[in-house]
Amino acid sequence: MREILRRFARWIAPTAYGKLEQLDLAAVALAGDTVLPQDLEQRIAELEAQLNELRQDNRRVTELYDLVFTRLRDENPLKG
């Protein structure tokens, strides 16, 4: 029955279920007496990469907003 529920959850929400599985693996790793530094370093590197992607996306969005507002200000058809 559990396997059926797991398959259904993976089918319905694969991303969310994958994150839940990662949390479960992390909880099992932390429940044990040993936490491998390599695992922590790998997770930190992944988080840093994700953070850099978010920063780049934020910078692109800001540049696009600046472009739109500059164009609207300079080429406003309602301007008299």
Wavefront OBJ file of the C-alpha trace (Angstrom):
o trace
v 0.000 0.000 0.000
v 2.838 2.390 0.832
v 4.471 1.752 -2.513
v 1.225 2.563 -4.318
v 0.936 5.829 -2.378
v 4.554 6.653 -3.143
v 4.056 6.053 -6.860
v 0.908 8.158 -6.823
v 2.707 10.990 -4.997
v 5.606 10.837 -7.472
v 3.125 10.974 -10.355
v 1.046 13.847 -8.924
v 3.841 16.061 -7.598
v 7.269 14.800 -8.657
v 9.206 17.891 -7.572
v 7.581 18.163 -4.168
v 7.879 14.429 -3.533
v 11.540 14.497 -4.555
v 12.176 17.248 -2.032
v 10.372 15.259 0.642
v 12.557 12.269 -0.141
v 15.648 14.464 0.171
v 14.428 15.725 3.538
v 13.818 12.171 4.647
v 17.341 11.153 3.607
v 18.758 14.190 5.397
v 16.789 13.316 8.538
v 18.097 9.752 8.423
v 21.646 11.028 7.945
v 21.294 13.477 10.830
v 19.652 10.857 13.047
v 22.794 8.772 12.749
v 25.910 9.681 14.645
v 27.868 10.509 11.522
v 27.261 13.338 9.121
v 29.714 13.217 6.304
v 31.445 16.532 5.608
v 31.486 15.712 1.888
v 27.688 15.570 1.864
v 27.463 18.903 3.634
v 29.991 20.481 1.283
v 28.077 19.171 -1.725
v 24.792 20.567 -0.416
v 26.425 23.930 0.316
v 27.845 24.033 -3.208
v 24.406 23.240 -4.661
v 22.786 25.955 -2.545
v 25.430 28.483 -3.587
v 24.819 27.628 -7.252
v 21.070 28.078 -6.779
v 21.635 31.376 -4.997
v 23.838 32.625 -7.841
v 21.144 31.677 -10.364
v 18.557 33.599 -8.355
v 20.823 36.623 -8.209
v 21.363 36.540 -11.966
v 17.631 36.212 -12.586
v 16.950 39.110 -10.234
v 19.516 41.248 -12.046
v 17.924 40.432 -15.423
v 14.457 41.303 -14.161
v 15.733 44.603 -12.783
v 17.391 45.453 -16.091
v 14.171 44.652 -17.976
v 12.119 46.832 -15.628
v 14.577 49.688 -16.128
v 14.358 49.257 -19.896
v 10.554 49.230 -19.887
v 10.249 52.293 -17.685
v 12.839 54.209 -19.715
v 10.996 53.392 -22.929
v 7.667 54.349 -21.414
v 9.084 57.632 -20.184
v 10.831 58.500 -23.451
v 8.266 57.238 -25.965
v 5.025 57.923 -24.142
v 2.266 58.506 -26.708
v 0.115 60.300 -24.116
v 2.833 62.843 -23.470
v 1.875 66.255 -24.768
l 1 2 3 4 5 6 7 8 9 10 11 12 13 14 15 16 17 18 19 20 21 22 23 24 25 26 27 28 29 30 31 32 33 34 35 36 37 38 39 40 41 42 43 44 45 46 47 48 49 50 51 52 53 54 55 56 57 58 59 60 61 62 63 64 65 66 67 68 69 70 71 72 73 74 75 76 77 78 79 80
